[in-house]
Amino acid sequence: MEIMAHKDYLRILHAVERRPMRFVQLEQNLGLNPAQVDRAVKFLRKAGCIAARTADTATGLPLLAYTLTDRGAAALEAFMTFARAVNQRRGRLGQGAFADVRDCWS
C-alpha cells in the first residue's frame, strides 16, 4: 500500500519494468534528484520489489542496474488493476480521479 502513496516508487517500478536501469539513469530519465531515487530504491529493495544486478559494460567494470522482481511485477499489476477500475468509473468519480492515478506513473 505504501508504494501507491509514493509517486516516485511507482515511476521507478515502471521504469525498471521496461529495462534494467542504473541509479543515474533513473535520475535522468525520470527527472528525479539523487535523494528521491535513493529513498525509493532503498524502500523498493527492502520490500523485495527491485533487485540490484551487475550489468555488463564495454569497459569490463561491473556496474549495478536495478531490475524488477516477481514481487515488483505483482505490485505493478495490482496498481494497473486499480487504475483500470478508476478509469471505468470515471463518470462517477470524475475526470480528476483518473488523472490523479495516471499521474502516478507519468
N, CA, C and O atoms as a GROMACS GRO file, in nm:
protein
  424
    1MET      N    1   0.082  -0.120   0.000
    1MET     CA    2   0.000   0.000   0.000
    1MET      C    3   0.087   0.126   0.000
    1MET      O    4   0.051   0.227  -0.060
    2GLU      N    5   0.200   0.119   0.068
    2GLU     CA    6   0.286   0.238   0.074
    2GLU      C    7   0.340   0.275  -0.064
    2GLU      O    8   0.366   0.392  -0.091
    3ILE      N    9   0.357   0.176  -0.150
    3ILE     CA   10   0.406   0.204  -0.285
    3ILE      C   11   0.310   0.298  -0.357
    3ILE      O   12   0.354   0.390  -0.426
    4MET      N   13   0.180   0.276  -0.341
    4MET     CA   14   0.081   0.360  -0.409
    4MET      C   15   0.081   0.503  -0.357
    4MET      O   16   0.036   0.594  -0.426
    5ALA      N   17   0.129   0.522  -0.236
    5ALA     CA   18   0.130   0.656  -0.176
    5ALA      C   19   0.249   0.739  -0.224
    5ALA      O   20   0.255   0.859  -0.198
    6HIS      N   21   0.343   0.676  -0.293
    6HIS     CA   22   0.464   0.747  -0.336
    6HIS      C   23   0.478   0.738  -0.488
    6HIS      O   24   0.510   0.632  -0.542
    7LYS      N   25   0.454   0.846  -0.553
    7LYS     CA   26   0.461   0.852  -0.699
    7LYS      C   27   0.598   0.808  -0.751
    7LYS      O   28   0.606   0.738  -0.852
    8ASP      N   29   0.704   0.847  -0.682
    8ASP     CA   30   0.839   0.812  -0.727
    8ASP      C   31   0.860   0.661  -0.726
    8ASP      O   32   0.927   0.608  -0.815
    9TYR      N   33   0.805   0.592  -0.629
    9TYR     CA   34   0.820   0.448  -0.620
    9TYR      C   35   0.756   0.381  -0.742
    9TYR      O   36   0.815   0.292  -0.804
   10LEU      N   37   0.636   0.424  -0.776
   10LEU     CA   38   0.567   0.368  -0.892
   10LEU      C   39   0.640   0.399  -1.021
   10LEU      O   40   0.651   0.314  -1.109
   11ARG      N   41   0.690   0.520  -1.033
   11ARG     CA   42   0.761   0.559  -1.155
   11ARG      C   43   0.887   0.474  -1.173
   11ARG      O   44   0.920   0.435  -1.285
   12ILE      N   45   0.957   0.446  -1.064
   12ILE     CA   46   1.078   0.363  -1.073
   12ILE      C   47   1.041   0.220  -1.109
   12ILE      O   48   1.109   0.157  -1.190
   13LEU      N   49   0.934   0.168  -1.050
   13LEU     CA   50   0.890   0.033  -1.087
   13LEU      C   51   0.858   0.025  -1.236
   13LEU      O   52   0.897  -0.071  -1.303
   14HIS      N   53   0.787   0.124  -1.287
   14HIS     CA   54   0.755   0.126  -1.431
   14HIS      C   55   0.881   0.136  -1.516
   14HIS      O   56   0.891   0.071  -1.620
   15ALA      N   57   0.976   0.214  -1.472
   15ALA     CA   58   1.100   0.232  -1.549
   15ALA      C   59   1.180   0.102  -1.557
   15ALA      O   60   1.224   0.063  -1.665
   16VAL      N   61   1.197   0.035  -1.444
   16VAL     CA   62   1.277  -0.088  -1.447
   16VAL      C   63   1.199  -0.206  -1.503
   16VAL      O   64   1.257  -0.310  -1.534
   17GLU      N   65   1.070  -0.190  -1.516
   17GLU     CA   66   0.991  -0.294  -1.584
   17GLU      C   67   1.029  -0.300  -1.732
   17GLU      O   68   1.038  -0.407  -1.791
   18ARG      N   69   1.052  -0.184  -1.790
   18ARG     CA   70   1.087  -0.176  -1.932
   18ARG      C   71   1.227  -0.230  -1.959
   18ARG      O   72   1.248  -0.303  -2.056
   19ARG      N   73   1.323  -0.194  -1.872
   19ARG     CA   74   1.460  -0.242  -1.887
   19ARG      C   75   1.537  -0.213  -1.759
   19ARG      O   76   1.502  -0.120  -1.686
   20PRO      N   77   1.641  -0.292  -1.730
   20PRO     CA   78   1.724  -0.262  -1.613
   20PRO      C   79   1.783  -0.122  -1.624
   20PRO      O   80   1.822  -0.078  -1.733
   21MET      N   81   1.790  -0.053  -1.513
   21MET     CA   82   1.843   0.084  -1.514
   21MET      C   83   1.938   0.107  -1.398
   21MET      O   84   1.921   0.054  -1.289
   22ARG      N   85   2.040   0.187  -1.426
   22ARG     CA   86   2.133   0.228  -1.322
   22ARG      C   87   2.075   0.347  -1.247
   22ARG      O   88   1.980   0.410  -1.292
   23PHE      N   89   2.134   0.375  -1.130
   23PHE     CA   90   2.088   0.484  -1.045
   23PHE      C   91   2.081   0.615  -1.122
   23PHE      O   92   1.979   0.684  -1.120
   24VAL      N   93   2.190   0.649  -1.191
   24VAL     CA   94   2.195   0.776  -1.264
   24VAL      C   95   2.093   0.780  -1.378
   24VAL      O   96   2.040   0.886  -1.410
   25GLN      N   97   2.066   0.666  -1.440
   25GLN     CA   98   1.965   0.660  -1.546
   25GLN      C   99   1.826   0.689  -1.488
   25GLN      O  100   1.745   0.757  -1.552
   26LEU      N  101   1.799   0.637  -1.369
   26LEU     CA  102   1.670   0.665  -1.305
   26LEU      C  103   1.656   0.815  -1.280
   26LEU      O  104   1.550   0.873  -1.304
   27GLU      N  105   1.763   0.878  -1.231
   27GLU     CA  106   1.761   1.023  -1.208
   27GLU      C  107   1.729   1.097  -1.338
   27GLU      O  108   1.637   1.178  -1.344
   28GLN      N  109   1.806   1.067  -1.440
   28GLN     CA  110   1.794   1.141  -1.567
   28GLN      C  111   1.662   1.114  -1.639
   28GLN      O  112   1.595   1.207  -1.682
   29ASN      N  113   1.626   0.987  -1.652
   29ASN     CA  114   1.505   0.952  -1.727
   29ASN      C  115   1.376   0.996  -1.659
   29ASN      O  116   1.277   1.027  -1.725
   30LEU      N  117   1.378   0.998  -1.525
   30LEU     CA  118   1.256   1.032  -1.452
   30LEU      C  119   1.257   1.175  -1.399
   30LEU      O  120   1.157   1.221  -1.343
   31GLY      N  121   1.368   1.246  -1.414
   31GLY     CA  122   1.377   1.383  -1.366
   31GLY      C  123   1.372   1.392  -1.214
   31GLY      O  124   1.314   1.486  -1.159
   32LEU      N  125   1.433   1.296  -1.148
   32LEU     CA  126   1.434   1.293  -1.002
   32LEU      C  127   1.571   1.335  -0.950
   32LEU      O  128   1.671   1.323  -1.020
   33ASN      N  129   1.574   1.383  -0.827
   33ASN     CA  130   1.704   1.418  -0.769
   33ASN      C  131   1.759   1.294  -0.697
   33ASN      O  132   1.685   1.199  -0.673
   34PRO      N  133   1.889   1.295  -0.664
   34PRO     CA  134   1.950   1.177  -0.603
   34PRO      C  135   1.881   1.131  -0.474
   34PRO      O  136   1.871   1.011  -0.449
   35ALA      N  137   1.835   1.225  -0.393
   35ALA     CA  138   1.769   1.187  -0.267
   35ALA      C  139   1.638   1.112  -0.295
   35ALA      O  140   1.607   1.015  -0.225
   36GLN      N  141   1.562   1.156  -0.396
   36GLN     CA  142   1.438   1.088  -0.430
   36GLN      C  143   1.464   0.945  -0.478
   36GLN      O  144   1.396   0.851  -0.437
   37VAL      N  145   1.563   0.931  -0.566
   37VAL     CA  146   1.597   0.798  -0.618
   37VAL      C  147   1.648   0.709  -0.506
   37VAL      O  148   1.609   0.593  -0.496
   38ASP      N  149   1.736   0.762  -0.421
   38ASP     CA  150   1.791   0.686  -0.311
   38ASP      C  151   1.682   0.635  -0.218
   38ASP      O  152   1.681   0.518  -0.181
   39ARG      N  153   1.590   0.723  -0.180
   39ARG     CA  154   1.480   0.686  -0.090
   39ARG      C  155   1.394   0.576  -0.153
   39ARG      O  156   1.359   0.478  -0.087
   40ALA      N  157   1.361   0.594  -0.280
   40ALA     CA  158   1.275   0.497  -0.349
   40ALA      C  159   1.346   0.363  -0.366
   40ALA      O  160   1.287   0.258  -0.341
   41VAL      N  161   1.471   0.366  -0.408
   41VAL     CA  162   1.546   0.242  -0.429
   41VAL      C  163   1.561   0.166  -0.297
   41VAL      O  164   1.543   0.044  -0.294
   42LYS      N  165   1.593   0.236  -0.190
   42LYS     CA  166   1.606   0.169  -0.060
   42LYS      C  167   1.474   0.102  -0.020
   42LYS      O  168   1.474  -0.012   0.025
   43PHE      N  169   1.364   0.174  -0.035
   43PHE     CA  170   1.234   0.116   0.001
   43PHE      C  171   1.201  -0.004  -0.087
   43PHE      O  172   1.163  -0.109  -0.037
   44LEU      N  173   1.215   0.013  -0.219
   44LEU     CA  174   1.177  -0.092  -0.312
   44LEU      C  175   1.265  -0.215  -0.299
   44LEU      O  176   1.216  -0.327  -0.315
   45ARG      N  177   1.392  -0.197  -0.269
   45ARG     CA  178   1.481  -0.313  -0.247
   45ARG      C  179   1.442  -0.384  -0.117
   45ARG      O  180   1.435  -0.507  -0.114
   46LYS      N  181   1.418  -0.307  -0.012
   46LYS     CA  182   1.380  -0.368   0.115
   46LYS      C  183   1.247  -0.444   0.103
   46LYS      O  184   1.229  -0.549   0.165
   47ALA      N  185   1.155  -0.391   0.024
   47ALA     CA  186   1.026  -0.455   0.002
   47ALA      C  187   1.035  -0.573  -0.094
   47ALA      O  188   0.938  -0.647  -0.111
   48GLY      N  189   1.150  -0.590  -0.157
   48GLY     CA  190   1.167  -0.701  -0.250
   48GLY      C  191   1.107  -0.677  -0.387
   48GLY      O  192   1.082  -0.772  -0.461
   49CYS      N  193   1.083  -0.551  -0.421
   49CYS     CA  194   1.020  -0.518  -0.550
   49CYS      C  195   1.122  -0.499  -0.662
   49CYS      O  196   1.090  -0.520  -0.779
   50ILE      N  197   1.243  -0.459  -0.626
   50ILE     CA  198   1.350  -0.448  -0.725
   50ILE      C  199   1.474  -0.515  -0.666
   50ILE      O  200   1.486  -0.532  -0.545
   51ALA      N  201   1.564  -0.551  -0.755
   51ALA     CA  202   1.690  -0.612  -0.714
   51ALA      C  203   1.803  -0.546  -0.791
   51ALA      O  204   1.785  -0.502  -0.904
   52ALA      N  205   1.919  -0.540  -0.729
   52ALA     CA  206   2.038  -0.487  -0.794
   52ALA      C  207   2.114  -0.602  -0.858
   52ALA      O  208   2.143  -0.702  -0.792
   53ARG      N  209   2.144  -0.589  -0.983
   53ARG     CA  210   2.219  -0.691  -1.057
   53ARG      C  211   2.340  -0.623  -1.121
   53ARG      O  212   2.336  -0.504  -1.152
   54THR      N  213   2.444  -0.698  -1.142
   54THR     CA  214   2.558  -0.641  -1.212
   54THR      C  215   2.528  -0.642  -1.361
   54THR      O  216   2.472  -0.737  -1.415
   55ALA      N  217   2.567  -0.533  -1.424
   55ALA     CA  218   2.543  -0.518  -1.568
   55ALA      C  219   2.676  -0.527  -1.641
   55ALA      O  220   2.777  -0.476  -1.592
   56ASP      N  221   2.677  -0.589  -1.756
   56ASP     CA  222   2.798  -0.595  -1.838
   56ASP      C  223   2.822  -0.460  -1.901
   56ASP      O  224   2.729  -0.391  -1.942
   57THR      N  225   2.947  -0.423  -1.909
   57THR     CA  226   2.983  -0.297  -1.973
   57THR      C  227   3.096  -0.322  -2.072
   57THR      O  228   3.164  -0.423  -2.065
   58ALA      N  229   3.114  -0.229  -2.162
   58ALA     CA  230   3.221  -0.240  -2.261
   58ALA      C  231   3.358  -0.230  -2.194
   58ALA      O  232   3.456  -0.286  -2.244
   59THR      N  233   3.365  -0.159  -2.083
   59THR     CA  234   3.493  -0.142  -2.014
   59THR      C  235   3.526  -0.260  -1.925
   59THR      O  236   3.640  -0.273  -1.880
   60GLY      N  237   3.431  -0.345  -1.900
   60GLY     CA  238   3.453  -0.459  -1.812
   60GLY      C  239   3.431  -0.428  -1.666
   60GLY      O  240   3.436  -0.518  -1.582
   61LEU      N  241   3.406  -0.301  -1.634
   61LEU     CA  242   3.379  -0.263  -1.496
   61LEU      C  243   3.238  -0.306  -1.458
   61LEU      O  244   3.144  -0.281  -1.532
   62PRO      N  245   3.223  -0.371  -1.343
   62PRO     CA  246   3.088  -0.411  -1.301
   62PRO      C  247   3.008  -0.290  -1.254
   62PRO      O  248   3.054  -0.213  -1.170
   63LEU      N  249   2.891  -0.273  -1.308
   63LEU     CA  250   2.800  -0.165  -1.268
   63LEU      C  251   2.669  -0.226  -1.223
   63LEU      O  252   2.625  -0.327  -1.277
   64LEU      N  253   2.608  -0.165  -1.124
   64LEU     CA  254   2.479  -0.213  -1.075
   64LEU      C  255   2.366  -0.155  -1.156
   64LEU      O  256   2.365  -0.036  -1.188
   65ALA      N  257   2.271  -0.239  -1.189
   65ALA     CA  258   2.148  -0.195  -1.254
   65ALA      C  259   2.032  -0.256  -1.176
   65ALA      O  260   2.042  -0.369  -1.128
   66TYR      N  261   1.926  -0.183  -1.165
   66TYR     CA  262   1.808  -0.230  -1.091
   66TYR      C  263   1.711  -0.296  -1.186
   66TYR      O  264   1.686  -0.247  -1.296
   67THR      N  265   1.658  -0.410  -1.143
   67THR     CA  266   1.562  -0.486  -1.223
   67THR      C  267   1.438  -0.514  -1.139
   67THR      O  268   1.442  -0.514  -1.016
   68LEU      N  269   1.330  -0.539  -1.207
   68LEU     CA  270   1.203  -0.570  -1.142
   68LEU      C  271   1.204  -0.716  -1.096
   68LEU      O  272   1.247  -0.804  -1.171
   69THR      N  273   1.156  -0.742  -0.976
   69THR     CA  274   1.142  -0.879  -0.926
   69THR      C  275   0.999  -0.925  -0.951
   69THR      O  276   0.914  -0.847  -0.996
   70ASP      N  277   0.972  -1.050  -0.923
   70ASP     CA  278   0.836  -1.102  -0.936
   70ASP      C  279   0.741  -1.026  -0.842
   70ASP      O  280   0.627  -0.996  -0.879
   71ARG      N  281   0.789  -0.995  -0.724
   71ARG     CA  282   0.706  -0.920  -0.629
   71ARG      C  283   0.676  -0.780  -0.683
   71ARG      O  284   0.564  -0.730  -0.668
   72GLY      N  285   0.775  -0.716  -0.745
   72GLY     CA  286   0.755  -0.585  -0.805
   72GLY      C  287   0.656  -0.591  -0.921
   72GLY      O  288   0.573  -0.502  -0.938
   73ALA      N  289   0.667  -0.697  -1.000
   73ALA     CA  290   0.573  -0.714  -1.112
   73ALA      C  291   0.430  -0.731  -1.059
   73ALA      O  292   0.336  -0.678  -1.117
   74ALA      N  293   0.416  -0.805  -0.950
   74ALA     CA  294   0.284  -0.823  -0.890
   74ALA      C  295   0.229  -0.690  -0.837
   74ALA      O  296   0.110  -0.662  -0.850
   75ALA      N  297   0.316  -0.609  -0.776
   75ALA     CA  298   0.273  -0.478  -0.727
   75ALA      C  299   0.228  -0.388  -0.841
   75ALA      O  300   0.126  -0.320  -0.831
   76LEU      N  301   0.303  -0.389  -0.951
   76LEU     CA  302   0.263  -0.310  -1.068
   76LEU      C  303   0.131  -0.358  -1.126
   76LEU      O  304   0.046  -0.278  -1.163
   77GLU      N  305   0.115  -0.489  -1.134
   77GLU     CA  306  -0.010  -0.546  -1.185
   77GLU      C  307  -0.128  -0.504  -1.099
   77GLU      O  308  -0.235  -0.471  -1.150
   78ALA      N  309  -0.109  -0.506  -0.967
   78ALA     CA  310  -0.217  -0.465  -0.876
   78ALA      C  311  -0.250  -0.317  -0.896
   78ALA      O  312  -0.367  -0.279  -0.896
   79PHE      N  313  -0.148  -0.234  -0.913
   79PHE     CA  314  -0.172  -0.092  -0.934
   79PHE      C  315  -0.245  -0.070  -1.066
   79PHE      O  316  -0.337   0.011  -1.073
   80MET      N  317  -0.206  -0.141  -1.171
   80MET     CA  318  -0.271  -0.123  -1.301
   80MET      C  319  -0.416  -0.169  -1.296
   80MET      O  320  -0.502  -0.111  -1.363
   81THR      N  321  -0.445  -0.273  -1.219
   81THR     CA  322  -0.584  -0.318  -1.200
   81THR      C  323  -0.663  -0.206  -1.132
   81THR      O  324  -0.776  -0.177  -1.172
   82PHE      N  325  -0.604  -0.146  -1.031
   82PHE     CA  326  -0.668  -0.032  -0.963
   82PHE      C  327  -0.691   0.083  -1.060
   82PHE      O  328  -0.799   0.142  -1.062
   83ALA      N  329  -0.590   0.116  -1.140
   83ALA     CA  330  -0.602   0.226  -1.236
   83ALA      C  331  -0.714   0.199  -1.338
   83ALA      O  332  -0.789   0.290  -1.372
   84ARG      N  333  -0.724   0.074  -1.386
   84ARG     CA  334  -0.831   0.041  -1.481
   84ARG      C  335  -0.968   0.055  -1.416
   84ARG      O  336  -1.063   0.102  -1.479
   85ALA      N  337  -0.980   0.014  -1.289
   85ALA     CA  338  -1.108   0.026  -1.218
   85ALA      C  339  -1.147   0.172  -1.201
   85ALA      O  340  -1.264   0.207  -1.216
   86VAL      N  341  -1.051   0.257  -1.170
   86VAL     CA  342  -1.079   0.401  -1.157
   86VAL      C  343  -1.121   0.456  -1.293
   86VAL      O  344  -1.216   0.534  -1.301
   87ASN      N  345  -1.051   0.416  -1.399
   87ASN     CA  346  -1.084   0.463  -1.533
   87ASN      C  347  -1.226   0.422  -1.572
   87ASN      O  348  -1.299   0.501  -1.632
   88GLN      N  349  -1.266   0.300  -1.540
   88GLN     CA  350  -1.400   0.251  -1.574
   88GLN      C  351  -1.509   0.328  -1.499
   88GLN      O  352  -1.622   0.336  -1.545
   89ARG      N  353  -1.474   0.385  -1.385
   89ARG     CA  354  -1.571   0.460  -1.304
   89ARG      C  355  -1.552   0.611  -1.314
   89ARG      O  356  -1.597   0.686  -1.228
   90ARG      N  357  -1.484   0.653  -1.419
   90ARG     CA  358  -1.456   0.796  -1.438
   90ARG      C  359  -1.581   0.882  -1.433
   90ARG      O  360  -1.579   0.993  -1.380
   91GLY      N  361  -1.689   0.830  -1.488
   91GLY     CA  362  -1.815   0.906  -1.489
   91GLY      C  363  -1.864   0.938  -1.349
   91GLY      O  364  -1.914   1.048  -1.324
   92ARG      N  365  -1.851   0.843  -1.260
   92ARG     CA  366  -1.897   0.864  -1.121
   92ARG      C  367  -1.791   0.933  -1.036
   92ARG      O  368  -1.824   1.012  -0.947
   93LEU      N  369  -1.665   0.902  -1.062
   93LEU     CA  370  -1.558   0.956  -0.979
   93LEU      C  371  -1.510   1.093  -1.025
   93LEU      O  372  -1.453   1.170  -0.947
   94GLY      N  373  -1.533   1.122  -1.151
   94GLY     CA  374  -1.486   1.248  -1.207
   94GLY      C  375  -1.353   1.228  -1.279
   94GLY      O  376  -1.275   1.140  -1.244
   95GLN      N  377  -1.329   1.311  -1.377
   95GLN     CA  378  -1.207   1.302  -1.458
   95GLN      C  379  -1.082   1.319  -1.371
   95GLN      O  380  -0.978   1.260  -1.399
   96GLY      N  381  -1.094   1.400  -1.268
   96GLY     CA  382  -0.979   1.427  -1.181
   96GLY      C  383  -0.929   1.303  -1.110
   96GLY      O  384  -0.809   1.291  -1.084
   97ALA      N  385  -1.018   1.210  -1.078
   97ALA     CA  386  -0.977   1.088  -1.008
   97ALA      C  387  -0.884   1.005  -1.095
   97ALA      O  388  -0.781   0.957  -1.047
   98PHE      N  389  -0.918   0.989  -1.223
   98PHE     CA  390  -0.831   0.912  -1.311
   98PHE      C  391  -0.702   0.988  -1.338
   98PHE      O  392  -0.595   0.927  -1.346
   99ALA      N  393  -0.709   1.118  -1.352
   99ALA     CA  394  -0.588   1.198  -1.374
   99ALA      C  395  -0.492   1.182  -1.257
   99ALA      O  396  -0.371   1.174  -1.278
  100ASP      N  397  -0.543   1.178  -1.136
  100ASP     CA  398  -0.458   1.159  -1.018
  100ASP      C  399  -0.386   1.025  -1.025
  100ASP      O  400  -0.267   1.017  -0.994
  101VAL      N  401  -0.456   0.921  -1.064
  101VAL     CA  402  -0.397   0.788  -1.074
  101VAL      C  403  -0.296   0.784  -1.188
  101VAL      O  404  -0.186   0.732  -1.172
  102ARG      N  405  -0.334   0.837  -1.303
  102ARG     CA  406  -0.246   0.837  -1.421
  102ARG      C  407  -0.117   0.913  -1.392
  102ARG      O  408  -0.010   0.874  -1.438
  103ASP      N  409  -0.126   1.020  -1.316
  103ASP     CA  410  -0.007   1.099  -1.285
  103ASP      C  411   0.094   1.023  -1.199
  103ASP      O  412   0.209   1.066  -1.188
  104CYS      N  413   0.054   0.913  -1.140
  104CYS     CA  414   0.146   0.835  -1.059
  104CYS      C  415   0.256   0.770  -1.140
  104CYS      O  416   0.363   0.742  -1.086
  105TRP      N  417   0.232   0.746  -1.268
  105TRP     CA  418   0.338   0.682  -1.345
  105TRP      C  419   0.388   0.768  -1.460
  105TRP      O  420   0.476   0.724  -1.534
  106SER      N  421   0.338   0.886  -1.475
  106SER     CA  422   0.387   0.970  -1.586
  106SER      C  423   0.481   1.076  -1.536
  106SER      O  424   0.532   1.156  -1.615
   0.00000   0.00000   0.00000
